[in-house]
């Protein structure tokens, strides 16, 4: 493991605690300074929040700078990991979320929810699970020392599939013939979170290698990247601070099937990779990509279909709130189980 991919000591070790503190800070600030957060939340293009987009760049650029684009052909060696991730993302996750939403919201939690909102809540959960995450998975992959080329190629492949598969899957699960897709959001997200950062990182890497400064720059950017993650958490929870305080029970009930879905899909992908003897540097990001969601697209589609004040929009927003802290626990599980995972591969082999 190179020094550039090592966890960042004390800070990274207690990252979950820092995130928890940022959640509290975000909710508190959002409640006391709602005008400020409404302004920041309204700074967007095609439902993509620009402050968050800038922070995402700060998080993913160090990961992208580490990629040797000349060796992307090596991803073929990790085709089993690619196959596992694709199966989880497109054949398991949307359908498992629909099942969990129906089970928990239609039956177990129905007495605690408004009856006319339940179908919208379920629709929001389906929208959340129907598209795999684009940007944040670079952060998760970096935290588990994931294979950079695999992560980039897997995300790019998912984006291509998403263009043609998102609408039919959601349409099938929602029981409707067609669905309006906010294509401007989808295409702008791919441009912002994939195309532009990849081009900048490619050019920047070449320049830094010529000057022999790549290691120095990465050393500086690593703490900036983690700081951007924490500020993102504060912003996301600040945007929804009023909602959380106004409807805490609904937020809690919606978060339960989302958390179960994340853990189920992540661990299923992890186990499948282990069964197929996939190396840990691919199995880790494979599990994380399989579990995380493209919440920008989910929120935008929910608003387009059901309206800003709908139960569907609220459910997708809960997904945003749950994703960061829950995915950090998945990162911890993947890192702590590395020795067990690699020992199991050797025994099977």
Number of C-alpha atoms within 10 A of each C-alpha: 6 6 10 18 18 13 15 16 8 8 13 15 12 11 19 18 13 14 20 16 14 22 25 16 18 24 24 18 20 26 20 14 13 17 12 14 22 14 11 17 20 15 14 14 11 16 21 22 15 16 15 21 17 14 19 21 20 21 27 28 22 24 28 26 24 20 20 13 16 8 9 14 11 11 20 11 11 15 15 19 31 22 14 22 31 21 14 23 27 21 13 17 27 24 18 19 25 23 17 19 27 21 15 16 24 17 11 12 16 16 10 11 15 11 12 9 15 20 17 20 25 27 26 32 31 30 33 34 30 30 29 29 24 24 22 22 25 26 22 24 27 26 23 26 22 24 23 24 21 26 28 24 15 22 21 16 13 22 22 11 14 17 14 10 16 19 19 15 21 24 17 12 17 19 9 10 10 12 17 11 18 18 14 14 19 23 15 16 22 18 13 19 21 20 14 13 18 20 12 13 21 17 12 16 22 14 13 15 11 10 9 12 12 18 15 11 14 20 14 11 17 21 15 16 21 21 14 20 24 20 16 24 26 24 24 22 28 30 26 24 25 18 19 20 14 11 10 11 13 20 20 13 18 24 20 15 22 24 16 15 23 25 19 16 24 29 19 18 28 27 16 20 26 19 13 16 20 23 18 25 19 26 33 32 33 32 30 33 29 29 29 29 28 23 24 22 29 30 26 23 26 30 21 15 18 15 13 14 10 16 25 30 28 24 28 33 26 27 27 23 20 20 20 23 18 18 22 17 14 22 21 16 14 23 16 12 12 16 11 9 22 16 12 14 17 9 8 11 8
